[in-house]
Structure formats: C-alpha cells, structure tokens
Amino acid sequence: MSTDGGLHIGILLFDDADELDAVGPFEVLAAWEEHSASPLRPHVSTFSRDGEGVRLAKGMRIVPARSADDVGPLHVLVHPGGWGTRALVADHGHLEWLRQVHTQTPVVASVCTGALVLAAAGLLAGRPATTHRDHYDDLAQIDPSTVIDTEARFVDDGDVVTSAGASAGIDMALHLVERLESVEVARAVRRTLEYPGI
C-alpha cells in the first residue's frame, strides 16, 4: 500500500496530544524497522492534518514528516490521546476523515483517550475496547454500545485496536509487532528498548 511496497504505519500528531501516546509507539515501531526479518519492510512516519508542527500536551513541539494529504495509504494508523482529543471528538471533519481512513486501513489503533475519537467516529459501535481508566464513563457516554474492558492493557478486535493509559500504548505497539511479524522480533524490540516483559 505504500509507495515503496513496504508496510506503512502512520502516527497522527495534533495539538495537545499526549507526548507518550505518540512517542512511545513511535519508538517501538521504529525499532521494529531495524529488527524486522521479513519482507514486510515496516516503516513508521508521523503526520499532522496540514503537515505543520504541533505542540503536544506538556509542551513538546514536533514537526511531522508529512500531512494527512500526502501520508498515503496506511496499513496501520496510530491515533494518540491527550487533551487535544476533546476538540477532535466534536470535529466533524476529523471524524469523517477517520471513517474514510478506516475503510482503507487494515488496522486503526488508539492510545488512551484516542479511543474516544474512534467512538465518536462510530468505529467502536458494538465492539470491545478500552481507554484510560479515568475516561470509561466518557467512552460509554459517546457510544453506549461499546463493550468497555476495564482490565485489559489493550484490546485487539481485528481491524481496531485500543489501549488504556499512555504507557499501554507501548504494550499495544509491541503486540502489533508480534501480531504482524513474530514473537521473536517483538522480543528483540523489547530487548533493544530494555522494556520489561517476555
């Protein structure tokens, strides 16, 4: 789906996204690029709606690699959470964009309150999902049909994967490496990052 024939992963950046929600999965997925032993040739990049720099929730500023218009088709979209999701939940343009991306993208994954945006776009209707523990009620209010898992670090429902609080996004990204390539490569990524686990 990407121009180089590899597996293309995009991490959406927006103002007031949580730093770890974006950077945690990016670090895992970028390490996957180095350790991948398959023909997948994974590649992760960042993008914002207009390609301009963003100011994240705690002040970190990031200039993304691309805009939403030129990020191209994705195999995996990672949608962070953070204070900025409050505006995105009510942004009809963003929700319509997300619905369109979902129809073309094999895996849409959210971190933390990114799940609230997925729910507002209708992507979690009748599905199991999770989010930050302080926002279960918000998720239920946005879409009462969502089956909220209050125990899981992440919930994999095939084409939609959701994770709990910020550090759970790292666990989710490692799970995606394991799911899309292998346990062995996921373990190699863990060792590189010195991240606890199997």
BAFI-3210 file (N, C-alpha, C; in Angstrom, 3 decimals, decimal comma, padded with zeros to 6 digits):
// residues 198
n [1|2|3|4|5|6|7|8|9|10|11|12|13|14|15|16|17|18|19|20|21|22|23|24|25|26|27|28|29|30|31|32|33|34|35|36|37|38|39|40|41|42|43|44|45|46|47|48|49|50|51|52|53|54|55|56|57|58|59|60|61|62|63|64|65|66|67|68|69|70|71|72|73|74|75|76|77|78|79|80|81|82|83|84|85|86|87|88|89|90|91|92|93|94|95|96|97|98|99|100|101|102|103|104|105|106|107|108|109|110|111|112|113|114|115|116|117|118|119|120|121|122|123|124|125|126|127|128|129|130|131|132|133|134|135|136|137|138|139|140|141|142|143|144|145|146|147|148|149|150|151|152|153|154|155|156|157|158|159|160|161|162|163|164|165|166|167|168|169|170|171|172|173|174|175|176|177|178|179|180|181|182|183|184|185|186|187|188|189|190|191|192|193|194|195|196|197|198]
n.u [000,814|002,068|004,262|006,761|006,295|006,442|005,293|003,284|003,148|001,416|001,596|-000,567|-000,293|-001,247|-002,250|-001,882|-001,921|-001,014|002,338|003,686|001,852|002,184|004,998|005,872|004,689|005,872|008,634|008,785|007,829|009,614|011,939|011,185|011,426|014,210|014,702|013,158|012,761|011,493|009,757|008,090|009,032|008,602|007,678|007,623|006,025|005,392|002,572|000,627|-002,499|-002,202|000,455|002,021|003,970|003,316|002,160|002,566|000,859|002,298|004,063|006,085|007,366|006,794|007,755|006,052|006,553|004,947|001,862|-001,672|-002,757|-000,628|000,358|-000,304|-001,652|-002,236|-001,128|-001,330|-002,781|-002,009|-003,628|-003,183|-004,016|-004,955|-005,265|-006,021|-007,867|-010,354|-011,275|-011,224|-013,168|-015,479|-015,079|-016,256|-015,160|-012,719|-013,656|-015,042|-012,912|-011,498|-013,296|-013,219|-010,519|-010,485|-011,897|-010,032|-007,790|-006,054|-005,545|-006,607|-005,468|-005,719|-004,478|-004,907|-007,073|-007,553|-009,302|-011,797|-012,198|-012,252|-014,606|-016,462|-016,422|-017,768|-016,464|-016,243|-018,631|-020,599|-018,406|-015,648|-013,491|-010,984|-009,818|-008,207|-008,399|-009,708|-011,570|-013,577|-016,314|-016,753|-016,301|-018,384|-020,515|-020,231|-020,520|-022,726|-022,919|-020,443|-018,348|-016,804|-013,637|-012,326|-010,098|-008,050|-004,830|-004,643|-006,913|-007,505|-009,351|-009,288|-009,510|-009,556|-007,795|-007,432|-005,950|-005,133|-004,152|-001,362|001,262|000,412|000,159|002,661|002,815|000,745|001,823|004,021|002,598|001,426|003,690|004,337|001,974|001,886|004,340|006,293|006,717|009,373|010,647|009,305|010,266|012,954|012,771|011,826|014,103|015,973|014,853|015,010|012,731|010,482|009,255|008,241]
n.v [-001,203|001,180|003,533|002,389|-000,247|-001,442|-002,128|000,288|002,521|004,969|007,643|009,757|013,190|015,887|019,071|019,247|016,510|013,666|013,333|010,790|009,030|009,304|009,224|006,921|004,547|005,209|004,876|002,116|001,062|002,131|000,845|-001,678|-001,504|-001,717|-004,296|-006,059|-009,055|-009,878|-009,839|-007,695|-005,116|-002,862|000,543|003,485|006,612|010,051|012,255|015,244|017,020|019,196|019,043|020,776|021,824|020,663|021,338|019,469|018,022|018,591|020,469|019,711|020,158|019,111|018,486|017,061|014,397|014,424|015,571|014,945|014,669|013,829|011,541|009,106|005,782|003,673|000,874|000,610|002,784|004,926|006,478|008,890|009,830|012,314|015,796|017,131|015,542|016,239|018,349|017,065|015,073|016,446|017,410|017,443|017,209|015,909|013,500|012,424|012,111|010,166|008,028|007,490|006,810|004,501|002,687|002,023|001,117|-001,500|-001,790|000,198|001,920|003,002|005,099|005,488|008,169|008,447|006,565|007,658|009,364|007,561|006,265|008,367|008,628|006,419|004,011|002,177|000,973|-001,387|-002,949|-004,531|-002,606|-000,389|002,285|005,098|004,721|006,745|007,632|005,903|006,340|008,527|007,350|005,497|007,249|008,533|006,409|004,181|001,530|000,416|-002,111|-002,008|-002,832|-003,073|-004,141|-004,845|-004,092|-003,531|-003,881|-006,055|-006,067|-007,056|-005,251|-002,932|-001,630|-000,912|000,904|001,262|003,609|005,943|004,550|002,059|002,161|001,538|-001,167|-002,028|-001,396|-003,125|-005,506|-005,307|-005,573|-008,212|-009,477|-008,778|-009,561|-011,378|-013,247|-013,454|-011,253|-009,184|-009,616|-009,024|-006,294|-005,441|-006,055|-004,282|-001,829|-002,140|-002,865|-004,105|-007,500|-010,461]
n.w [000,000|000,512|-001,138|-001,483|-001,347|001,124|004,524|005,758|008,396|010,135|012,413|013,887|014,570|016,662|018,019|021,519|021,870|023,834|024,870|025,373|024,309|021,585|021,109|022,429|021,074|018,579|019,045|019,560|017,108|015,284|016,121|015,395|012,614|012,369|013,280|011,852|010,085|007,910|004,690|005,019|005,439|007,365|007,948|009,778|010,151|010,972|010,968|010,483|010,342|008,499|007,935|009,309|012,206|015,576|018,932|021,683|024,567|026,956|026,206|024,413|021,178|017,882|014,569|012,046|009,608|007,374|005,761|006,272|003,772|002,161|003,345|002,373|001,553|004,363|006,351|009,044|011,336|013,946|016,518|018,794|022,244|024,672|025,781|023,490|022,215|023,063|021,497|019,005|019,179|018,692|016,182|013,151|010,588|011,090|012,147|009,974|008,188|009,624|009,536|006,790|006,448|007,960|006,368|004,486|005,745|007,215|010,027|012,636|015,329|018,699|021,334|024,758|025,431|022,773|021,954|022,460|020,351|018,247|018,968|018,715|015,997|015,281|015,136|017,174|017,687|019,218|019,799|021,595|023,673|025,066|027,211|028,804|032,327|033,727|031,975|031,236|031,625|029,948|027,472|027,425|027,375|024,918|023,090|023,910|023,160|023,058|024,292|027,149|028,272|031,314|032,408|030,662|029,174|026,537|023,788|021,231|018,478|015,901|013,134|014,555|017,242|020,611|023,328|026,835|029,342|028,790|028,831|028,132|025,442|024,470|025,092|023,410|020,895|020,824|020,837|018,305|016,686|017,287|016,407|013,653|012,701|014,353|017,463|018,192|016,969|018,257|020,831|020,415|019,907|022,399|023,961|022,851|023,606|026,280|027,678|030,064|030,196|028,341]
ca.u [000,000|002,914|004,907|007,925|005,863|006,533|004,155|003,348|002,488|001,373|001,194|-001,174|000,074|-002,148|-002,015|-002,323|-001,819|-000,083|003,656|003,998|000,912|002,740|006,415|006,047|004,517|006,849|009,922|008,642|007,653|010,874|012,851|010,742|012,060|015,589|014,779|012,305|013,481|010,530|009,593|007,131|009,710|007,785|008,190|006,731|006,224|004,424|001,899|-000,417|-003,527|-001,695|001,896|002,711|004,365|002,300|002,616|001,921|000,158|003,190|004,941|006,997|006,986|007,249|007,445|005,799|007,172|004,009|000,497|-002,653|-002,984|000,433|000,878|-000,537|-002,379|-001,580|-001,517|-001,662|-002,880|-001,998|-004,272|-002,929|-004,999|-004,487|-006,269|-006,464|-008,993|-011,618|-011,708|-011,406|-014,431|-016,548|-014,631|-016,919|-014,219|-011,769|-014,369|-015,306|-011,616|-011,182|-014,149|-012,707|-009,254|-010,794|-012,343|-008,886|-006,643|-006,284|-005,568|-006,662|-005,144|-005,753|-003,823|-005,545|-008,349|-007,773|-010,485|-012,999|-012,353|-012,716|-016,020|-017,247|-016,482|-018,574|-015,615|-016,287|-020,015|-020,814|-017,131|-014,870|-012,467|-010,577|-009,253|-007,685|-009,383|-010,489|-012,457|-014,546|-017,651|-016,800|-016,436|-019,745|-021,448|-020,110|-021,135|-023,128|-022,847|-019,073|-018,150|-015,568|-012,828|-011,662|-008,947|-007,007|-003,910|-005,078|-007,930|-007,334|-010,587|-009,048|-009,147|-009,492|-007,086|-007,432|-005,124|-005,502|-003,357|-000,254|002,286|-000,201|000,386|003,892|002,419|-000,045|002,721|004,751|001,642|001,280|004,889|004,166|000,860|002,150|005,545|006,557|007,080|010,820|011,001|008,797|011,217|014,163|012,450|011,817|015,488|016,588|014,304|015,100|011,358|010,211|008,284|008,809]
ca.v [000,000|002,367|003,700|001,523|-001,628|-001,944|-001,944|001,704|002,847|006,406|008,125|011,077|014,182|017,035|019,893|018,725|015,062|013,317|013,006|009,361|008,352|009,352|008,877|005,535|003,660|005,514|004,260|000,668|000,740|002,456|-000,264|-002,800|-001,320|-002,186|-005,713|-006,886|-010,021|-010,366|-008,962|-006,628|-003,819|-001,848|001,911|004,332|008,042|010,908|013,235|016,068|017,328|020,077|018,884|021,765|021,378|020,656|021,469|018,405|018,429|019,098|021,490|019,245|020,544|018,141|018,744|015,753|014,142|014,602|015,994|013,878|014,514|013,097|010,383|007,935|004,672|003,098|-000,435|000,826|004,166|005,079|007,733|009,145|010,538|013,557|016,860|017,517|014,724|016,906|019,081|016,149|014,350|017,283|017,928|016,586|016,962|014,893|012,221|011,894|011,658|008,922|006,979|007,158|006,105|003,160|001,809|001,677|000,800|-002,771|-001,660|001,525|001,702|004,220|005,096|006,282|008,771|008,352|005,705|008,490|009,872|006,417|006,049|009,461|008,368|005,220|002,845|001,232|000,554|-002,799|-003,652|-004,406|-001,556|000,180|003,630|005,453|004,355|007,912|008,051|004,866|006,948|009,346|006,436|004,955|008,315|008,776|005,267|003,208|000,152|-000,075|-003,041|-001,483|-003,768|-002,270|-004,884|-005,044|-003,021|-003,214|-004,789|-006,259|-006,549|-007,210|-004,030|-001,830|-001,988|000,215|000,665|002,033|004,813|006,236|003,514|000,897|002,293|000,811|-002,578|-002,252|-001,378|-004,393|-006,524|-005,207|-006,173|-009,664|-009,909|-008,567|-010,289|-012,581|-013,112|-013,289|-009,869|-008,359|-009,770|-008,281|-004,880|-005,246|-006,038|-003,024|-000,723|-002,521|-002,781|-005,376|-008,417|-011,733]
ca.w [000,000|000,475|-002,435|-001,595|-001,242|002,485|005,416|006,122|009,661|010,349|013,738|013,775|015,578|016,720|019,200|022,814|022,018|024,904|024,338|025,397|023,409|020,229|021,053|022,873|019,925|017,527|019,401|019,346|015,697|014,615|016,441|014,557|011,300|012,444|013,621|011,008|009,261|006,930|003,530|005,330|005,382|008,038|008,019|010,558|009,979|011,660|010,115|011,078|009,351|007,445|007,803|010,143|013,533|016,623|020,322|022,433|025,795|028,002|025,643|023,371|019,815|016,890|013,166|011,444|008,309|006,259|006,053|006,065|002,334|001,485|004,073|001,526|002,175|005,531|006,856|010,456|011,818|015,402|016,913|020,217|023,062|025,262|025,878|022,161|021,739|023,415|020,307|017,886|019,361|018,136|014,892|012,159|009,502|011,529|012,301|008,635|007,705|010,324|008,965|005,459|006,637|008,478|005,280|003,641|006,593|007,897|011,489|013,255|016,740|019,511|022,631|025,802|025,041|021,331|021,789|022,468|018,987|017,453|019,298|018,133|014,557|015,075|014,896|018,291|017,902|019,482|019,862|022,826|023,588|026,340|027,182|030,129|033,358|034,149|030,886|030,872|031,555|028,737|026,344|027,458|027,007|023,477|022,408|024,932|022,670|023,204|025,411|027,726|029,049|032,340|032,919|029,649|028,794|025,182|023,247|019,796|017,853|014,467|012,415|015,516|018,462|021,540|024,511|028,022|029,548|027,869|028,702|027,488|024,007|024,184|025,083|022,208|019,742|020,859|020,407|016,854|016,108|017,417|015,545|012,239|012,279|015,146|018,877|018,276|016,634|019,360|021,938|020,053|020,115|023,857|024,445|022,407|024,404|027,690|028,187|030,747|029,593|027,890]
c.u [000,850|003,667|006,114|007,560|005,947|005,253|004,260|002,497|002,548|000,901|000,708|-000,697|-000,906|-001,855|-002,645|-002,514|-000,838|001,247|003,890|003,074|001,460|004,153|006,662|005,860|005,528|008,170|009,888|008,639|008,891|011,921|012,479|011,360|013,459|015,684|013,977|013,145|012,588|010,464|008,628|007,741|008,878|008,472|007,165|007,060|005,138|003,781|000,911|-001,400|-002,965|-000,189|002,704|003,045|003,232|002,959|001,847|001,534|001,065|004,238|005,918|006,472|007,597|006,837|007,260|006,455|006,269|002,720|-000,435|-002,885|-001,874|001,022|000,678|-001,309|-001,553|-002,009|-001,970|-001,702|-002,878|-002,544|-004,057|-004,141|-004,389|-005,578|-006,823|-007,630|-010,336|-012,171|-012,019|-012,708|-015,593|-016,206|-015,171|-016,011|-013,234|-012,444|-014,676|-014,015|-011,264|-012,024|-013,643|-011,401|-009,514|-011,208|-011,171|-007,702|-006,893|-006,356|-005,587|-006,494|-005,172|-004,996|-004,632|-006,884|-008,508|-008,993|-011,771|-013,268|-012,824|-014,192|-016,898|-017,401|-017,307|-017,772|-015,672|-017,696|-020,118|-019,547|-016,514|-013,771|-012,064|-010,038|-008,663|-008,775|-010,234|-011,534|-013,403|-015,946|-017,804|-017,009|-017,853|-020,770|-021,417|-020,768|-021,467|-023,025|-021,434|-018,982|-016,790|-014,885|-012,003|-010,419|-007,766|-006,108|-004,211|-006,084|-007,753|-008,631|-010,433|-008,597|-009,108|-008,836|-007,058|-006,548|-005,525|-004,597|-002,072|000,761|001,728|-000,064|001,669|003,594|001,652|000,857|003,552|003,859|001,476|002,498|004,771|003,096|001,225|003,422|005,761|006,858|008,562|011,239|010,501|009,732|012,501|013,952|012,439|013,236|016,175|016,137|014,474|013,747|011,007|009,150|008,982|009,926]
c.v [001,256|002,406|002,786|000,054|-002,205|-001,712|-000,547|001,974|004,357|006,739|009,556|011,977|015,348|017,813|019,254|017,214|014,781|012,856|011,496|008,560|008,275|008,786|007,429|004,548|003,925|004,818|002,756|000,341|001,090|001,383|-001,504|-002,717|-001,928|-003,691|-006,620|-007,777|-010,552|-009,421|-007,804|-005,246|-002,723|-000,499|002,755|005,797|008,797|011,851|014,033|016,424|018,130|019,963|019,857|021,170|021,473|020,847|020,440|018,884|019,056|020,056|021,024|019,660|019,550|018,611|017,380|015,623|014,514|015,249|014,815|013,635|013,741|011,951|009,106|006,850|004,043|001,650|-000,320|002,327|004,140|006,465|007,944|009,743|011,818|014,613|017,265|016,702|015,368|017,693|018,123|015,360|015,117|017,854|017,022|016,268|015,867|013,525|011,598|011,380|010,305|007,760|006,534|006,378|004,664|002,199|001,314|001,120|-000,484|-002,678|-000,184|001,306|003,024|004,001|005,980|006,858|008,929|007,487|006,522|009,045|008,754|006,165|007,121|009,292|007,120|003,945|001,801|000,711|-000,961|-003,618|-003,569|-003,365|-001,147|001,590|003,896|005,251|005,535|008,321|006,945|005,461|007,815|008,470|005,874|006,001|008,570|007,657|004,188|001,760|-000,426|-000,955|-002,712|-002,526|-002,953|-002,957|-004,901|-003,832|-002,574|-004,263|-004,845|-006,848|-006,589|-005,931|-002,799|-002,342|-000,749|-000,123|001,622|003,265|004,828|005,107|002,248|000,972|001,598|-000,680|-002,912|-002,303|-002,648|-005,546|-006,496|-005,786|-007,696|-010,182|-009,853|-009,249|-011,538|-012,233|-012,797|-011,845|-008,922|-008,442|-009,008|-006,784|-004,563|-005,141|-004,738|-001,859|-000,944|-002,373|-004,107|-006,203|-009,652|-011,530]
c.w [000,000|-000,834|-002,592|-001,435|000,151|003,271|006,037|007,366|009,848|011,757|013,579|014,912|015,509|017,988|020,429|022,840|023,150|024,303|024,257|024,485|021,993|020,176|021,478|021,728|018,805|017,809|019,155|017,858|014,873|014,898|015,638|013,168|011,284|012,612|012,696|010,099|008,144|005,732|003,785|005,128|006,049|008,064|008,761|010,300|010,734|010,654|010,932|009,971|008,186|007,231|008,642|011,509|014,534|017,982|021,132|023,830|026,851|027,452|024,595|021,994|018,831|015,501|012,503|010,078|007,145|006,740|005,829|004,582|001,641|002,271|003,265|002,247|003,295|005,739|008,309|010,712|013,332|015,731|018,413|020,927|023,597|025,239|024,514|021,626|022,078|022,223|019,159|017,966|018,729|016,760|013,784|010,974|009,856|011,628|010,946|008,006|008,324|009,796|007,597|005,553|007,089|007,366|004,430|004,423|007,371|009,417|011,873|014,751|017,490|020,813|023,563|025,308|023,540|021,040|021,771|021,074|018,064|017,702|018,665|016,621|014,239|014,906|016,008|018,567|018,052|019,646|021,247|022,637|024,993|026,110|028,563|031,179|033,824|033,117|030,406|030,708|030,308|027,511|026,266|027,044|025,501|022,687|023,428|024,469|022,780|024,443|026,028|028,597|030,037|032,905|031,949|029,477|027,365|024,747|021,732|019,251|016,334|013,802|013,307|016,800|019,347|022,735|025,622|028,129|028,737|027,715|028,066|025,973|023,576|024,114|023,807|020,974|019,677|020,425|018,885|016,134|016,132|016,465|014,072|011,755|013,127|016,599|019,003|017,981|017,721|020,561|021,665|020,253|021,603|024,406|024,071|023,275|025,901|028,380|028,828|030,046|029,099|026,873]
res [m|s|t|d|g|g|l|h|i|g|i|l|l|f|d|d|a|d|e|l|d|a|v|g|p|f|e|v|l|a|a|w|e|e|h|s|a|s|p|l|r|p|h|v|s|t|f|s|r|d|g|e|g|v|r|l|a|k|g|m|r|i|v|p|a|r|s|a|d|d|v|g|p|l|h|v|l|v|h|p|g|g|w|g|t|r|a|l|v|a|d|h|g|h|l|e|w|l|r|q|v|h|t|q|t|p|v|v|a|s|v|c|t|g|a|l|v|l|a|a|a|g|l|l|a|g|r|p|a|t|t|h|r|d|h|y|d|d|l|a|q|i|d|p|s|t|v|i|d|t|e|a|r|f|v|d|d|g|d|v|v|t|s|a|g|a|s|a|g|i|d|m|a|l|h|l|v|e|r|l|e|s|v|e|v|a|r|a|v|r|r|t|l|e|y|p|g|i]
***
